[in-house]
């Protein structure tokens, strides 16, 4: 399978400030990828470099094996066959929906442009909206028009810059699934940037977690959650707590919550002090367990309740109970560690108990 997009050792600067460095990734055909990270980590800069809106200071960008950016070489945006969906939609307010969608079509008759516009709007669920204007549409409808405009020229790849961030939570989730289905049905590869991990997990086949201008881990959503390679990734993805422990053998960590046996051999010497990552789904209710703690906080989530539980030594764990097991703050509950994926990091600084 061919790679639509290849980035090698990318470096981008704003004057003397290095915004992106040592960044490499590859995206295959019919793949939706995401760059996920906090504000200021450089993810939007990467998107601008791919689109051709800025030059690069190191490395190389290839689209369908053609170099489009390297120091001293810059193919203009309109020659890259890349579609762009902006955070604020960037629709032309004085143009109808149909004309907005047809804006990027060049060298065609007006009749052909209208036919393509109608077809693409039907694809995104906006059939018959051609004569309307952007101010007459809801936020979700405007975002669909922005996607239709990016799809109309049949690009090799679509770039999405925080495309759902201005929508409410329910619409964001629903539209994210619909956008993914549209891109998959058309066989179009895409790269999206977002700070919202739920959005990235819902849309992305591959996700790169970014921090301080580089990708820390490029992986599937499942592996990022269960097999983080880095403390930052472990903390940024999902919820969880780091529990202090000591290696008692190559597979087992001794902690205040008991012995936790790993699903792989640890690489450090016996006796090494480590921190074990425990997700809420690694800690299950067990009324007969000797491991007990006091509930300090609860959050009802419908089918489940998320509890924060303080153990006798003062450290706290997060755990998910079925919602019919309803306990109050201050109650004692029994817990059992049931971690299929045991992730540990060598401790370099003392663990601070929250």
HUTA-V795654 format. One record per residue. N is the residue number from 1. RES is the residue in one letter. BURIAL is I if it has 24 or more other ideal C-beta (glycine too) atoms within 12 Angstrom, else O. Layout:
n,res,burial
N,RES,BURIAL
N,RES,BURIAL
This chain:
n,res,burial
1,X,O
2,X,O
3,X,I
4,X,I
5,X,I
6,X,I
7,X,I
8,X,O
9,X,O
10,X,I
11,X,I
12,X,I
13,X,O
14,X,O
15,X,O
16,X,O
17,X,O
18,X,O
19,X,I
20,X,I
21,X,I
22,X,O
23,X,I
24,X,I
25,X,I
26,X,I
27,X,I
28,X,O
29,X,O
30,X,O
31,X,I
32,X,I
33,X,I
34,X,I
35,X,I
36,X,I
37,X,I
38,X,O
39,X,O
40,X,O
41,X,I
42,X,I
43,X,I
44,X,I
45,X,I
46,X,I
47,X,I
48,X,I
49,X,I
50,X,I
51,X,I
52,X,I
53,X,I
54,X,I
55,X,I
56,X,I
57,X,I
58,X,I
59,X,I
60,X,I
61,X,I
62,X,I
63,X,I
64,X,O
65,X,O
66,X,O
67,X,O
68,X,I
69,X,I
70,X,I
71,X,O
72,X,O
73,X,O
74,X,O
75,X,I
76,X,O
77,X,I
78,X,O
79,X,O
80,X,I
81,X,I
82,X,I
83,X,I
84,X,I
85,X,I
86,X,I
87,X,I
88,X,O
89,X,I
90,X,O
91,X,I
92,X,O
93,X,O
94,X,O
95,X,O
96,X,I
97,X,I
98,X,I
99,X,I
100,X,I
101,X,I
102,X,I
103,X,I
104,X,I
105,X,I
106,X,O
107,X,O
108,X,O
109,X,O
110,X,O
111,X,O
112,X,O
113,X,I
114,X,O
115,X,O
116,X,I
117,X,I
118,X,I
119,X,I
120,X,I
121,X,I
122,X,O
123,X,I
124,X,I
125,X,O
126,X,I
127,X,O
128,X,O
129,X,I
130,X,I
131,X,O
132,X,I
133,X,O
134,X,I
135,X,O
136,X,O
137,X,I
138,X,O
139,X,I
140,X,I
141,X,I
142,X,I
143,X,I
144,X,I
145,X,I
146,X,I
147,X,I
148,X,I
149,X,I
150,X,I
151,X,I
152,X,I
153,X,I
154,X,O
155,X,I
156,X,I
157,X,I
158,X,I
159,X,I
160,X,I
161,X,I
162,X,I
163,X,I
164,X,I
165,X,I
166,X,O
167,X,I
168,X,O
169,X,O
170,X,O
171,X,O
172,X,I
173,X,O
174,X,O
175,X,I
176,X,I
177,X,O
178,X,I
179,X,I
180,X,I
181,X,O
182,X,I
183,X,I
184,X,O
185,X,O
186,X,I
187,X,O
188,X,I
189,X,I
190,X,I
191,X,I
192,X,I
193,X,I
194,X,I
195,X,I
196,X,I
197,X,I
198,X,I
199,X,I
200,X,I
201,X,I
202,X,I
203,X,I
204,X,I
205,X,I
206,X,I
207,X,I
208,X,I
209,X,I
210,X,I
211,X,I
212,X,O
213,X,I
214,X,I
215,X,I
216,X,I
217,X,I
218,X,I
219,X,I
220,X,O
221,X,I
222,X,O
223,X,O
224,X,I
225,X,I
226,X,I
227,X,I
228,X,I
229,X,O
230,X,I
231,X,I
232,X,O
233,X,I
234,X,I
235,X,I
236,X,I
237,X,I
238,X,I
239,X,I
240,X,I
241,X,I
242,X,I
243,X,I
244,X,I
245,X,I
246,X,I
247,X,I
248,X,O
249,X,O
250,X,O
251,X,O
252,X,I
253,X,I
254,X,I
255,X,I
256,X,I
257,X,I
258,X,I
259,X,O
260,X,I
261,X,I
262,X,I
263,X,O
264,X,O
265,X,O
266,X,I
267,X,O
268,X,O
269,X,O
270,X,O
271,X,O
272,X,O
273,X,I
274,X,I
275,X,I
276,X,I
277,X,I
278,X,I
279,X,I
280,X,I
281,X,I
282,X,I
283,X,I
284,X,I
285,X,I
286,X,O
287,X,O
288,X,O
289,X,O
290,X,O
291,X,I
292,X,I
293,X,I
294,X,I
295,X,I
296,X,I
297,X,O
298,X,I
299,X,O
300,X,O
301,X,O
302,X,O
303,X,O
304,X,O
305,X,I
306,X,I
307,X,I
308,X,I
309,X,I
310,X,I
311,X,I
312,X,O
313,X,O
314,X,O
315,X,I
316,X,I
317,X,I
318,X,I
319,X,I
320,X,I
321,X,I
322,X,O
323,X,O
324,X,O
325,X,I
326,X,O
327,X,I
328,X,O
329,X,O
330,X,O
331,X,O
332,X,O
333,X,I
334,X,I
335,X,I
336,X,I
337,X,I
338,X,I
339,X,I
340,X,O
341,X,I
342,X,I
343,X,I
344,X,I
345,X,I
346,X,I
347,X,O
348,X,O
349,X,O
350,X,O
351,X,I
352,X,O
353,X,O
354,X,O
